[in-house]
């Protein structure tokens, strides 16, 4: 990752990348109404399975969990685990005035 990008440029690129990842504005839908007594359900919102329950989605991401106390000058960290998450929506980055 290029950490030398100006803040707003980096935020805009992350925003656009996430939109593409989840196929926004036709992103899948996560129904949490059965949780915690039953499984959450994913409904496809595009493609050949549109409107049907599915067992996988482009909106499911795996995020690394790292120990920030191990950050060194080369930008390396120690990964201590992973978190599976569902990207529901992507909001436009706020524009900051100087």
C-alpha positions in Angstrom: 0.0 0.0 0.0 1.3 3.4 -0.9 1.0 5.4 2.3 2.4 8.6 0.7 -0.9 9.4 -1.1 -2.6 12.6 0.2 -5.5 11.7 2.6 -8.4 12.7 0.4 -6.9 10.8 -2.6 -6.4 7.7 -0.6 -10.0 7.8 0.9 -11.4 8.3 -2.6 -9.5 5.3 -4.0 -10.7 3.1 -1.1 -14.3 4.3 -1.6 -14.2 3.5 -5.3 -12.5 0.1 -4.7 -15.1 -0.9 -2.2 -17.9 0.2 -4.5 -16.5 -2.0 -7.2 -15.9 -5.0 -4.8 -19.5 -5.2 -3.7 -21.0 -4.3 -7.1 -22.6 -1.1 -5.8 -25.4 -0.1 -6.3 -26.6 -3.7 -6.9 -24.8 -5.1 -3.8 -26.1 -8.2 -2.0 -28.3 -7.9 1.0 -27.6 -9.4 4.5 -30.8 -10.2 6.5 -29.9 -10.3 10.2 -33.5 -10.7 11.4 -32.9 -14.4 12.4 -29.7 -13.7 14.3 -28.7 -14.8 17.0 -31.1 -17.7 17.1 -30.7 -18.6 13.4 -28.3 -18.0 10.6 -28.1 -14.7 8.8 -29.3 -14.9 5.1 -27.7 -13.3 2.0 -29.9 -12.4 -0.9 -28.1 -11.8 -4.3 -29.0 -8.5 -5.8 -27.4 -9.0 -9.2 -26.4 -11.7 -11.6 -28.1 -15.0 -12.4 -29.0 -15.6 -8.7 -30.6 -12.2 -8.3 -33.4 -12.3 -5.7 -32.4 -15.7 -4.4 -30.7 -16.8 -1.2 -27.0 -17.5 -1.7 -24.2 -18.9 0.4 -21.4 -16.6 -0.8 -21.2 -13.0 -1.8 -18.7 -10.4 -3.2 -19.6 -8.4 -0.1 -18.0 -10.9 2.3 -14.4 -9.8 3.1 -11.6 -11.1 5.2 -9.8 -8.4 7.2 -6.4 -9.0 8.9 -6.2 -8.1 12.5 -2.7 -6.9 13.4 -0.7 -6.1 16.5 0.0 -2.4 16.0 2.7 -2.5 18.7 4.8 -4.5 16.2 4.7 -1.7 13.5 8.2 -1.0 12.3 9.8 1.7 10.0 9.3 -0.6 7.0 5.6 -0.6 7.6 5.5 -4.3 8.6 3.2 -5.6 11.3 2.5 -9.0 12.9 -0.9 -10.5 11.8 -2.6 -12.0 14.8 -5.9 -13.1 13.3 -8.6 -12.5 10.7 -12.1 -11.2 10.8 -14.8 -12.1 8.3 -17.2 -9.2 7.6 -20.0 -8.2 5.3 -19.7 -4.9 3.5 -23.2 -3.6 3.5 -22.8 -0.1 2.2 -20.1 2.3 1.2 -20.5 6.0 2.0 -18.7 8.7 0.1 -15.7 10.1 1.9 -16.2 13.4 3.6 -14.5 16.3 1.9 -12.4 18.2 4.4 -11.7 21.9 3.9 -8.4 23.4 4.9 
